[in-house]
């Protein structure tokens, strides 16, 4: 995996050559080179391996997504800060199926690094709320759930948030014991 600065150096070199082409009168070549440099600038901000991992994840191919993410050996050197957040976010989604402790670590790190879209941030907080709830940290889970609900402006996670709230209400409801000891004693007195 290349360092993220190499992409900018390549883009700067292509732009410099495009300017040279403009000065030589080759306007079409210069425009084409400028468009080519935009690809490298785009890939600086949106890592190609993370984009491919998102595509694999959309098809529910967790192994394929993991393979693309494993190609990023040193995320700090290869990715900008927001992309490091998405790197951890994707790892959190994949690990959440098997290991909640690691998933919690990845989701917290992704939130700390930052995610560009509110929907992704809401999804990370919703997953953290589920993990906190399963670890019996109900106040933290409720706080994260309300934050996720505020971030979900398009209503894409409405069903999941509603289901999580219902599960929390069910868990907080007092357990009712049928046939308690007092009714048994009352039956013995009658008999």
C-alpha positions as a Markdown table, in Angstrom:
| # | Residue | x | y | z |
|---|---|---|---|---|
| 1 | Unk | 0.0 | 0.0 | 0.0 |
| 2 | Unk | 1.4 | 3.4 | -1.0 |
| 3 | Unk | 1.6 | 6.4 | 1.2 |
| 4 | Unk | -1.2 | 8.9 | 0.6 |
| 5 | Unk | 1.3 | 11.7 | -0.3 |
| 6 | Unk | 2.5 | 9.7 | -3.3 |
| 7 | Unk | -1.0 | 10.2 | -4.9 |
| 8 | Unk | -0.6 | 14.0 | -4.5 |
| 9 | Unk | 2.9 | 14.0 | -5.9 |
| 10 | Unk | 1.6 | 12.1 | -9.0 |
| 11 | Unk | -1.3 | 14.5 | -9.3 |
| 12 | Unk | 1.1 | 17.5 | -9.1 |
| 13 | Unk | 3.4 | 15.9 | -11.7 |
| 14 | Unk | 0.5 | 15.4 | -14.1 |
| 15 | Unk | -0.8 | 18.9 | -13.6 |
| 16 | Unk | 2.7 | 20.3 | -14.3 |
| 17 | Unk | 2.9 | 18.3 | -17.5 |
| 18 | Unk | -0.7 | 19.5 | -18.4 |
| 19 | Unk | 0.5 | 23.1 | -18.0 |
| 20 | Unk | 3.5 | 22.3 | -20.3 |
| 21 | Unk | 1.0 | 20.9 | -22.8 |
| 22 | Unk | -1.1 | 24.1 | -22.7 |
| 23 | Unk | 2.0 | 26.2 | -23.3 |
| 24 | Unk | 3.0 | 24.1 | -26.3 |
| 25 | Unk | -0.5 | 24.5 | -27.8 |
| 26 | Unk | -1.8 | 21.1 | -27.1 |
| 27 | Unk | -5.0 | 22.2 | -25.4 |
| 28 | Unk | -6.8 | 18.8 | -25.7 |
| 29 | Unk | -3.8 | 16.9 | -24.1 |
| 30 | Unk | -3.7 | 19.4 | -21.3 |
| 31 | Unk | -7.4 | 19.1 | -20.5 |
| 32 | Unk | -7.2 | 15.3 | -20.6 |
| 33 | Unk | -4.2 | 15.4 | -18.2 |
| 34 | Unk | -6.0 | 17.7 | -15.9 |
| 35 | Unk | -8.9 | 15.2 | -15.8 |
| 36 | Unk | -6.5 | 12.4 | -15.1 |
| 37 | Unk | -5.0 | 14.3 | -12.2 |
| 38 | Unk | -8.5 | 14.7 | -10.7 |
| 39 | Unk | -8.6 | 10.9 | -10.4 |
| 40 | Unk | -5.5 | 10.9 | -8.2 |
| 41 | Unk | -6.8 | 13.8 | -6.1 |
| 42 | Unk | -10.1 | 11.9 | -5.6 |
| 43 | Unk | -8.3 | 8.8 | -4.6 |
| 44 | Unk | -6.3 | 10.8 | -2.0 |
| 45 | Unk | -9.6 | 11.6 | -0.2 |
| 46 | Unk | -11.5 | 8.4 | -1.0 |
| 47 | Unk | -9.2 | 5.4 | -0.8 |
| 48 | Unk | -9.7 | 2.9 | -3.6 |
| 49 | Unk | -9.5 | -0.2 | -1.2 |
| 50 | Unk | -12.1 | 1.3 | 1.1 |
| 51 | Unk | -14.4 | 2.0 | -1.9 |
| 52 | Unk | -14.0 | -1.6 | -3.1 |
| 53 | Unk | -14.6 | -2.9 | 0.5 |
| 54 | Unk | -17.9 | -1.0 | 0.6 |
| 55 | Unk | -19.0 | -2.5 | -2.7 |
| 56 | Unk | -18.2 | -6.0 | -1.4 |
| 57 | Unk | -20.1 | -5.2 | 1.8 |
| 58 | Unk | -23.1 | -4.1 | -0.1 |
| 59 | Unk | -23.2 | -7.5 | -1.7 |
| 60 | Unk | -22.9 | -9.1 | 1.8 |
| 61 | Unk | -19.5 | -10.5 | 0.9 |
| 62 | Unk | -17.7 | -10.1 | 4.2 |
| 63 | Unk | -14.7 | -12.1 | 3.2 |
| 64 | Unk | -14.2 | -10.1 | 0.1 |
| 65 | Unk | -14.5 | -6.8 | 2.0 |
| 66 | Unk | -12.0 | -8.1 | 4.6 |
| 67 | Unk | -9.6 | -9.0 | 1.8 |
| 68 | Unk | -9.7 | -5.5 | 0.4 |
| 69 | Unk | -9.3 | -3.9 | 3.8 |
| 70 | Unk | -6.3 | -6.2 | 4.6 |
| 71 | Unk | -4.5 | -4.7 | 1.6 |
| 72 | Unk | -4.2 | -1.5 | 3.7 |
| 73 | Unk | -1.1 | -2.4 | 5.8 |
| 74 | Unk | -0.6 | 1.0 | 7.6 |
| 75 | Unk | -3.8 | 3.0 | 7.7 |
| 76 | Unk | -2.2 | 6.0 | 9.4 |
| 77 | Unk | 0.3 | 6.5 | 6.5 |
| 78 | Unk | -2.0 | 5.4 | 3.7 |
| 79 | Unk | -5.3 | 7.1 | 4.7 |
| 80 | Unk | -6.5 | 10.6 | 5.6 |
| 81 | Unk | -8.2 | 11.0 | 9.0 |
| 82 | Unk | -11.8 | 10.5 | 7.7 |
| 83 | Unk | -10.8 | 7.4 | 5.7 |
| 84 | Unk | -9.1 | 6.0 | 8.8 |
| 85 | Unk | -12.5 | 6.4 | 10.5 |
| 86 | Unk | -14.2 | 4.5 | 7.7 |
| 87 | Unk | -11.4 | 1.8 | 7.8 |
| 88 | Unk | -12.3 | 1.3 | 11.5 |
| 89 | Unk | -16.0 | 1.5 | 10.8 |
| 90 | Unk | -15.9 | -1.3 | 8.2 |
| 91 | Unk | -13.8 | -3.4 | 10.5 |
| 92 | Unk | -16.3 | -2.8 | 13.3 |
| 93 | Unk | -19.2 | -3.9 | 11.0 |
| 94 | Unk | -17.4 | -7.1 | 10.0 |
| 95 | Unk | -16.2 | -8.0 | 13.5 |
| 96 | Unk | -19.5 | -7.3 | 15.2 |
| 97 | Unk | -20.8 | -10.6 | 13.9 |
| 98 | Unk | -18.3 | -12.5 | 16.0 |
| 99 | Unk | -16.5 | -10.4 | 18.6 |
| 100 | Unk | -18.4 | -7.5 | 20.3 |
| 101 | Unk | -15.4 | -6.4 | 22.3 |
| 102 | Unk | -13.3 | -5.7 | 19.2 |
| 103 | Unk | -16.3 | -4.3 | 17.4 |
| 104 | Unk | -16.8 | -1.8 | 20.2 |
| 105 | Unk | -13.2 | -0.7 | 20.0 |
| 106 | Unk | -13.4 | -0.3 | 16.2 |
| 107 | Unk | -16.7 | 1.7 | 16.4 |
| 108 | Unk | -15.4 | 4.0 | 19.1 |
| 109 | Unk | -12.2 | 4.7 | 17.2 |
| 110 | Unk | -14.2 | 5.4 | 14.0 |
| 111 | Unk | -16.3 | 7.9 | 15.9 |
| 112 | Unk | -13.2 | 9.5 | 17.4 |
| 113 | Unk | -11.6 | 9.8 | 13.9 |
| 114 | Unk | -14.8 | 11.1 | 12.3 |
| 115 | Unk | -17.1 | 9.8 | 9.6 |
| 116 | Unk | -18.2 | 12.1 | 6.8 |
| 117 | Unk | -21.9 | 11.1 | 6.6 |
| 118 | Unk | -24.4 | 11.5 | 9.4 |
| 119 | Unk | -26.0 | 8.2 | 8.4 |
| 120 | Unk | -22.7 | 6.3 | 9.0 |
| 121 | Unk | -22.1 | 8.0 | 12.3 |
| 122 | Unk | -25.7 | 7.1 | 13.3 |
| 123 | Unk | -25.1 | 3.5 | 12.4 |
| 124 | Unk | -21.9 | 3.4 | 14.4 |
| 125 | Unk | -23.6 | 4.8 | 17.4 |
| 126 | Unk | -26.5 | 2.4 | 17.0 |
| 127 | Unk | -24.1 | -0.5 | 17.0 |
| 128 | Unk | -22.4 | 0.9 | 20.0 |
| 129 | Unk | -25.8 | 1.2 | 21.7 |
| 130 | Unk | -26.5 | -2.4 | 21.0 |
| 131 | Unk | -23.1 | -3.5 | 22.4 |
| 132 | Unk | -23.6 | -1.4 | 25.5 |
| 133 | Unk | -27.1 | -2.7 | 26.1 |
| 134 | Unk | -25.8 | -6.3 | 25.8 |
| 135 | Unk | -23.2 | -5.5 | 28.4 |
| 136 | Unk | -25.9 | -4.2 | 30.7 |
| 137 | Unk | -24.8 | -0.5 | 30.4 |
| 138 | Unk | -28.3 | 0.8 | 29.9 |
| 139 | Unk | -27.7 | 4.5 | 30.4 |
| 140 | Unk | -24.9 | 4.6 | 27.9 |
| 141 | Unk | -27.0 | 2.6 | 25.5 |
| 142 | Unk | -29.9 | 5.0 | 25.8 |
| 143 | Unk | -27.6 | 8.0 | 25.3 |
| 144 | Unk | -26.1 | 6.5 | 22.2 |
| 145 | Unk | -29.5 | 5.5 | 20.9 |
| 146 | Unk | -30.8 | 9.0 | 21.2 |
| 147 | Unk | -27.7 | 10.4 | 19.5 |
| 148 | Unk | -28.2 | 7.9 | 16.7 |
| 149 | Unk | -31.8 | 9.0 | 16.3 |
| 150 | Unk | -30.8 | 12.7 | 16.1 |
| 151 | Unk | -28.2 | 11.9 | 13.4 |
| 152 | Unk | -30.6 | 9.7 | 11.3 |
| 153 | Unk | -32.2 | 12.7 | 9.5 |
| 154 | Unk | -33.3 | 10.6 | 6.5 |
| 155 | Unk | -35.0 | 8.0 | 8.6 |
| 156 | Unk | -33.0 | 5.1 | 7.2 |
| 157 | Unk | -32.5 | 3.6 | 10.6 |
| 158 | Unk | -35.9 | 4.2 | 12.0 |
| 159 | Unk | -36.9 | 0.5 | 12.2 |
| 160 | Unk | -33.7 | -0.5 | 13.9 |
| 161 | Unk | -33.9 | 2.3 | 16.4 |
| 162 | Unk | -37.5 | 1.4 | 17.2 |
| 163 | Unk | -36.6 | -2.2 | 17.6 |
| 164 | Unk | -33.8 | -1.4 | 19.9 |
| 165 | Unk | -36.1 | 0.9 | 22.0 |
| 166 | Unk | -38.6 | -1.9 | 22.3 |
| 167 | Unk | -35.9 | -4.4 | 23.4 |
| 168 | Unk | -34.8 | -1.9 | 26.0 |
| 169 | Unk | -38.3 | -1.4 | 27.3 |
| 170 | Unk | -38.8 | -5.2 | 27.5 |
| 171 | Unk | -35.6 | -5.6 | 29.5 |
| 172 | Unk | -36.5 | -2.8 | 31.9 |
| 173 | Unk | -40.1 | -4.1 | 32.6 |
| 174 | Unk | -40.3 | -5.9 | 36.0 |
| 175 | Unk | -40.5 | -9.6 | 35.8 |
| 176 | Unk | -43.8 | -11.0 | 37.0 |
| 177 | Unk | -43.8 | -14.2 | 38.9 |
| 178 | Unk | -46.9 | -16.3 | 38.6 |
| 179 | Unk | -47.9 | -18.6 | 41.4 |
| 180 | Unk | -46.0 | -16.9 | 44.1 |
| 181 | Unk | -45.5 | -18.5 | 47.5 |
| 182 | Unk | -48.4 | -16.5 | 49.2 |
| 183 | Unk | -51.0 | -18.1 | 47.0 |
| 184 | Unk | -49.7 | -21.6 | 47.8 |
| 185 | Unk | -50.0 | -20.9 | 51.5 |
| 186 | Unk | -53.5 | -19.6 | 51.0 |
| 187 | Unk | -54.4 | -22.9 | 49.3 |
| 188 | Unk | -53.0 | -25.0 | 52.2 |
| 189 | Unk | -55.0 | -23.0 | 54.8 |
| 190 | Unk | -58.2 | -23.7 | 52.8 |
| 191 | Unk | -57.4 | -27.4 | 52.4 |
